[in-house]
């Protein structure tokens, strides 16, 4: 449009820029419009806010990947107590052969 010599007001450019943001930015868009001083959203305000939000989202995404990486290390403990025995609870299956069913009266599973 600028090639054709068409100029838009600052407010129209701001609204167009906010309208091109993805749907996942809807909360950001609304909070920015509602928090603008004197109800006027300027291009400088929008540019700075978008850059800050993008940085925040990227850092949040990278930190969540880091947390997932840390929690994936769960499992059997590699630490052992005295005489090579493992510290932790016994993971053997419980024995139900002497338990009577309340429904049918049979023993076991």
C-alpha positions in Angstrom: 0.0 0.0 0.0 2.9 2.3 0.7 4.0 1.8 -2.9 0.7 3.3 -4.1 1.1 6.3 -1.8 -1.7 5.3 0.6 -1.0 6.4 4.1 -2.8 5.1 7.2 -3.2 6.9 10.5 -1.1 5.6 13.4 -4.2 4.2 15.1 -5.2 2.2 12.0 -1.6 0.7 11.7 -1.8 -0.3 15.4 -5.2 -2.0 15.0 -4.0 -3.8 11.9 -0.8 -5.0 13.7 -2.8 -6.2 16.7 -5.3 -7.9 14.3 -2.5 -9.9 12.6 -1.5 -11.6 15.9 -2.5 -15.2 16.3 -5.5 -16.3 18.4 -3.2 -17.4 21.2 -2.4 -13.7 21.7 -6.0 -12.7 22.4 -5.5 -12.1 26.2 -2.4 -10.0 25.4 -4.3 -8.0 22.8 -7.2 -7.3 25.2 -5.0 -6.4 28.2 -2.9 -4.1 26.0 -5.9 -2.2 24.7 -7.5 -1.9 28.1 -4.3 -0.7 29.8 -3.4 2.0 27.3 -3.0 5.4 28.8 -5.9 7.7 27.9 -7.3 4.9 25.8 -4.8 5.6 23.0 -2.6 2.8 21.8 0.5 4.0 20.0 2.8 2.1 17.6 5.7 2.5 20.0 3.7 1.0 22.9 2.5 -1.9 20.8 6.0 -2.7 19.3 7.6 -2.7 22.8 4.8 -4.8 24.3 4.9 -7.3 21.5 8.7 -7.7 21.7 8.5 -8.1 25.5 5.7 -10.7 25.2 7.6 -12.7 22.6 10.7 -12.8 24.8 8.5 -13.9 27.8 6.9 -16.7 25.8 10.1 -18.0 24.5 11.8 -18.0 27.9 8.7 -19.7 29.3 8.8 -22.4 26.6 12.5 -23.0 27.1 12.1 -23.3 30.8 9.3 -25.8 30.5 11.5 -27.9 28.2 14.1 -27.8 30.9 11.7 -28.9 33.6 10.5 -31.8 31.5 14.1 -32.8 31.0 14.8 -32.8 34.8 11.6 -34.8 35.6 12.4 -37.5 33.0 15.3 -38.7 35.3 12.8 -40.5 37.6 12.9 -44.2 38.1 14.8 -46.8 40.1 17.3 -45.3 42.5 20.9 -46.0 41.8 22.0 -45.4 45.4 22.6 -48.5 47.5 22.7 -49.0 51.2 25.0 -51.2 53.3 25.8 -54.7 51.9 24.6 -53.7 48.4 20.9 -53.6 49.3 18.8 -51.0 47.7 17.1 -48.2 49.6 13.4 -48.1 48.8 10.2 -50.1 49.1 9.7 -53.6 47.9 8.1 -53.6 44.4 6.9 -57.2 44.5 3.3 -58.0 43.7 1.0 -58.4 46.7 -0.3 -61.9 47.5 -4.1 -62.2 47.3 -4.4 -66.0 47.4 -5.9 -66.0 50.9 -8.3 -63.1 50.3 -11.9 -63.9 50.0 -14.1 -62.1 47.4 -17.0 -60.3 49.1 -19.1 -60.7 46.0 -18.7 -64.4 45.1 -17.0 -65.8 48.2 -14.0 -67.3 46.2 -10.4 -67.2 47.4 -7.7 -65.4 45.5 -8.0 -63.4 42.3 
